[in-house]
Amino acid sequence: MSEFEPRIVAFLCHWCTYTGADLAGTTRQQYPPSIRVIHLMCSGAVDSIYVLKALIDGADGVLIGGCHPGDCHYQTGNYKARRRLAILKGILNQMGFTEDRVLLKWISASEGKLFADTVTKMTNDLKKMGPNPMKQLWNA
Amino acid sequence: MAQGKMRGDKSSALVIGAGIAGMQSALLLAEMGRKVFLLEQGPAIGGYFPLLDKTFPTNSCGVCFMSPTPPAFCPIYECHLHDNIELLPYSEVKKVEGTGGDFRVSIVRKPRFVDPKRCTLCEACIKVCPVEVEREFGGGLEKRKAIYLPYPQAIPHSLVIDPRTCTRCGECVKACAPGAIDLDMKEEEEEIGAGAILLGFGFEPFLAQKKGEYGFGRYENVLTSVQFERLISTSSPTQGFPVRVSDGKKMEKIAFIQCVGSRDPSCGQDHCSTICCMYATKQAMIAKERASGLNVTFFYMDIRPMGKDYERYYERAKSEYGIEYIRSAISSVKELQQTKNLFITYLKEDGIFEEREFDSVILSVGFTPPQNIKDIAGGMGLLLNQQGFCQTDEFHPAQTSVEGIFVGGAFRGPRDIPETVVEGSSAAAAAASFLAPNASSPSRKEYPMEGALGEEIPKIGVFICHCGEELKKSLSLFDLILGTKLLREVVHIEEVGLACLPEDLDLIKKRIGEHGLNRIVIAGCSHREIRKPMEEMAKGMGFNPYLIEYANIREQCAFVHRDLPELATEKAMVLIRMAVERARRIQPIRKGSQKVEKRGLVVGGGVAGMTASLRLAEQGYEVCLIEKERELGGNLRDSFYTLRGSNPQSLLQDLIQKVKNHPSIRPYFETEIIGFEKRNGHYKTKILRPDGEESLEHGALILATGGREVVPKEYLYGKDPRVITQRQLEKMIHLKDEGLKEVRSAVMIQCVGSRDEEHPYCSRICCGHAVKNALKLKEQNHSAQVYVLYRDVRTYGFYETYYHEARGKGIVFIRYDLEKKPEVALENGRLSVSVFDPAMGSRVSLPADRLILSAGVEPNDNRDLAKIFDVDLNPDGFFMEANPKSAPLDSVDRGKFFCGLCHSPNFIEDSISQGNASAARAGALLSKEAVEEKAYLANVIKRLCCGCGLCVTVCPYGARALNEEEVKAEVMESLCQGCGNCVVACRNGASQQRNFDKALNLAVLDAAID
């Protein structure tokens, strides 16, 4: 069996992180093809249900990308995302998911390298963690 | 040389210099409906802004808030997107003919040698280019080729060839697959017609080589602050981690030397560069965050953080970050041969020499005028000041010496970003007034009616763009097409070469007709790149542009997984599947609009309020000016002369006359604000006049409620008549008070009611006022000895020259610390001030016939007003802006602005700029017949709404309200910015967002997971 390739679902905000991900491309930063980007207007628009569904459906990790504190284009969306995730992590633990499968990261439009590094590191971490156990349930 | 036809006319504006000020002017005038040409001499627009990663005092970026229509991308990109702005990069002005109102400007467009339309940024040419030189961006720390991208996000987003270093070997031409390079490209001449010209030439950093004693250019580890800014930027090669230039080792102990090329007549720079204290402090803080354990020492003369909230920032740098500030003069900087460390000898305030070793030294270089400015100014007939910056009248800060030519930003002298943004806006206001009435706005493009798409079953056309063969290098298009065929509701798939070019756009257009497509998916580059041409094409044929979906298989796939073609293709397939899934579910969006109430309400009739009213009225809007007193003027009534020598009383009379005579301004005296309501698209304010209540409807609100001098509580003020404030002294000097003639010794104490516990901010203007009054006092009474007891002398910018003059005239400046405040004693009926003089190391006692307290500035009590208008106050009681850096006068809510002393302590000149600027921001809003709503609006499914009101709490824009009768939430469409935060807040799924509704996002998520 070939090496386990994690699948990450990423919710990126329109203004900062999505643009940062584009910059990673323009500057040819290489990172593993593990990530599937869903484009939203704001990290504050990431519903907990999206994160839960992604994990239940078998995604190995979920990345939420938003503007740095103070830079949210909608004033406070990133703070809302941060609080929401803090609560969600408790629920994830209760449900038996490792909370480390979900990562919230502030990446600005000028941080292409940081985006690439984040995906690389997250992919490696998930490799160590192993596949999302839910996947086996679906395949059973 | 090719000669083009003249473009632009008397109603358009030409902005020269696309830095922060220029971009701000351009964006505002464009929003006001003007055709704007934005000319830049460099190959990319943006000025110094792209170099900055984090800015003070927030240590965030925040520059995206600069656009008059938030939320927005960074201004560089917004200028590129704006329909009314035409960029003229890599161009120079050759000749200006005509006069104000009707200029004809000949410009030369320098050859890029690369066609931006065809360049796909594949960078094949960069690999083969044999010439390597220093990259200008970031002060030459990095290298670039002769063909290069100025910096990664550069707009225009295309490579350029530097003709000075290119050897014309032709390798790049051979390597370029799309054939975008033409080494025989010639410069083109063009003529631009414009009614007004706005200058944003900006500044250049002082050449550190000129201060050879600091070793820049000789010692490897001596850097300029420009280089250090680049080094600590997250986009630098070390990702912002500060390393030594000589050996790449981690920096551990660094020094900043302040005032390099500032306050230094020996190198022709007698002015203070205003912002170096702050930018260096910021750099030190960021560097310390990036490299823990870094030791930072500052060598400085005076620390000058005199902007809004800057004092707190400086205090934080000392207390939280442990940055050490040493008041000193540098004696020498020497390099140690083996370690390449630097050995600094410095003279402390108490006259003692000390030495220290550092591993790197950063020189905080000052501002100089642009190099070739004399020629350019000469060509336009523009007057420059002594320092070589643009000469302006104190009370007409946006007006140059030539009618019809306006100026803003650092070309007027060193200033920070907030001031630059204010002045860029101010120049736009002045230009708009000059150009008014808005004769012909650029003809709005007429588009055909849209077909009734959206209701029928989706018929999706997928176009996969290989970007001039580029994507084929890492993706198998064959597999993608095969896979796409299996997706539901896809009826047409086609490979295209460059979807952004007219040929392919025409092809897509043809296919839409042929196959009756009602949804389009473009798989190729990021939507940021291709959206504009695609939407233009769609609108042109009556196809709703919101039915186009984009799969980003270039920036977010092919470019970043170059060596993994199989996995990259698999990922691209998923991305296309997700986009198709989205396309199946999206609905056409027809943006609604709200009628604009073309009236402004200005609260406060001081200099800022009157200026704002006049600029708004001159743009053609009605203005209601509310004043609580019986007459106009505010603080200006008690101001009699300025440091620069202008007469505020004539300004006062002039403003009052103009306000009273302007037919569109309705002043209300002795009037209070008692109520305020937000309606969809406009505001309704209730006022109480002496003769009754009235309701005013208006589209914009400008608060200019002013401030006042702090009433001192110490130094015997109010107890001894000889203890007065600077304003009282100013009046006495103006009235030629007899008592002043007897004065043999006057003592001034600075920072009374500033920089202390009760007022923990710097009042900015008191040092200037003290110097002004000291000079005047000396002028009237030569024999008087004047002492100024100060903590830091903050005569920033060109005010520094007056400080210099004051010292030359024998005015004595003695420094004191907050811990060792001066003490005032009354002995035998005589006042005396005792203060510890650090230079002498002992206390001195000064006789004081008059003791003048430089009392700070505080805002009027705005707590009630803030509550009524639903705006925030900062802890010091000043109004709080949406972003201190790039939206300094805007409230978070659309259509509310601040200016003058209620915003921050200001000189008259600054208040005028702010008044102008707030009128420009308001004018940009009022200029439209109707405010177009955002595309991705939130909406409420009433059936599901339980009226809990969570969405109302969550909305950052106040765009949600609870309908008390129905107990249902409502959306005010004109205020909704489409962030989607309310969608998440709703527990019933009643709150949804157009084309981002939960069901749609979940379906896309399904498609994302294999």
Contacts between the chains, C-beta under 8 A, distances in Angstrom:
chain1	res1	chain2	res2	distance
A	5	B	567	7.4
A	7	B	1009	6.7
A	7	B	1010	6.8
A	9	B	1005	6.6
A	9	B	1008	5.4
A	9	B	1009	6.7
A	15	B	64	6.5
A	15	B	71	6.4
A	15	B	73	6.6
A	19	B	73	7.1
A	19	B	528	6.8
A	21	B	555	7.1
A	21	B	556	5.5
A	22	B	526	4.5
A	22	B	528	6.1
A	22	B	552	7.4
A	22	B	555	4.3
A	22	B	556	6.8
A	23	B	152	5.9
A	23	B	153	6.4
A	23	B	555	7.9
A	24	B	555	7.4
A	24	B	556	7.8
A	24	B	560	5.8
A	25	B	526	7.3
A	25	B	554	6.4
A	25	B	555	2.8
A	25	B	556	5.8
A	25	B	557	7.9
A	25	B	559	3.9
A	25	B	560	5.3
A	26	B	121	6.6
A	26	B	152	5.7
A	26	B	153	7.5
A	26	B	157	7.9
A	26	B	555	6.1
A	26	B	559	7.2
A	27	B	152	5.0
A	28	B	123	7.3
A	28	B	559	5.6
A	28	B	560	7.2
A	28	B	562	7.2
A	29	B	560	6.2
A	30	B	560	5.9
A	30	B	561	6.9
A	30	B	562	6.4
A	30	B	563	7.2
A	31	B	560	5.6
A	31	B	561	7.6
A	32	B	561	7.6
A	32	B	564	8.0
A	33	B	557	7.2
A	33	B	560	7.9
A	33	B	561	4.4
A	33	B	564	5.8
A	33	B	567	4.3
A	33	B	568	5.4
A	33	B	570	7.3
A	33	B	571	4.4
A	35	B	571	7.9
A	36	B	571	7.3
A	36	B	574	5.6
A	36	B	575	7.1
A	36	B	578	6.9
A	36	B	1008	4.1
A	36	B	1009	7.5
A	37	B	552	7.2
A	37	B	556	5.8
A	37	B	575	7.5
A	38	B	578	7.2
A	38	B	1001	6.9
A	38	B	1004	5.7
A	38	B	1005	6.4
A	38	B	1008	6.3
A	40	B	980	6.6
A	40	B	996	6.6
A	40	B	1001	7.3
A	41	B	936	6.2
A	41	B	978	5.9
A	41	B	979	5.5
A	41	B	980	5.1
A	41	B	993	7.8
A	41	B	996	6.5
A	42	B	979	4.3
A	42	B	980	5.8
A	42	B	981	6.3
A	44	B	979	6.3
A	44	B	980	7.3
A	44	B	981	4.3
A	44	B	984	6.9
A	45	B	979	6.3
A	45	B	980	3.2
A	45	B	981	6.0
A	45	B	983	6.1
A	45	B	984	5.8
A	45	B	993	7.5
A	45	B	996	6.9
A	46	B	984	7.1
A	47	B	983	7.2
A	47	B	984	4.7
A	47	B	998	6.5
A	47	B	1001	7.6
A	48	B	984	7.8
A	49	B	998	7.4
A	49	B	1002	7.5
A	50	B	1001	6.2
A	50	B	1002	7.0
A	50	B	1005	6.0
A	53	B	1002	6.3
A	53	B	1005	6.0
A	54	B	1005	5.9
A	54	B	1008	7.8
A	54	B	1009	6.8
A	57	B	1005	7.5
A	57	B	1006	7.1
A	57	B	1009	4.7
A	58	B	1009	5.9
A	59	B	1008	7.7
A	59	B	1009	5.4
A	68	B	60	5.5
A	68	B	61	7.2
A	69	B	60	6.9
A	70	B	58	5.2
A	70	B	59	7.7
A	70	B	60	3.6
A	70	B	62	6.4
A	71	B	60	4.8
A	71	B	61	5.6
A	71	B	62	5.5
A	71	B	64	7.4
A	73	B	64	6.1
A	73	B	65	8.0
A	73	B	70	7.0
A	73	B	71	3.7
A	73	B	72	7.4
A	73	B	979	7.8
A	74	B	71	6.2
A	74	B	956	5.7
A	74	B	977	6.3
A	74	B	979	3.7
A	74	B	981	6.5
A	75	B	882	7.9
A	75	B	892	6.0
A	75	B	956	4.0
A	75	B	957	8.0
A	76	B	956	5.5
A	77	B	956	7.6
A	77	B	979	5.5
A	77	B	981	5.4
A	80	B	954	7.2
A	80	B	981	6.0
A	80	B	984	7.6
A	84	B	984	7.4
A	108	B	61	6.0
A	108	B	234	7.5
A	109	B	64	8.0
A	109	B	73	7.4
A	109	B	74	6.8
A	109	B	153	7.5
A	110	B	53	6.5
A	110	B	61	7.4
A	110	B	152	8.0
A	110	B	153	6.9
A	110	B	233	7.8
A	110	B	234	6.6
A	110	B	235	5.1
A	111	B	234	5.0
A	111	B	235	6.9
A	112	B	152	6.9
A	112	B	235	7.3
A	113	B	234	7.3
A	113	B	235	6.9
A	113	B	239	5.7
A	114	B	234	6.2
A	114	B	239	7.0
A	116	B	560	6.8
A	117	B	239	7.9
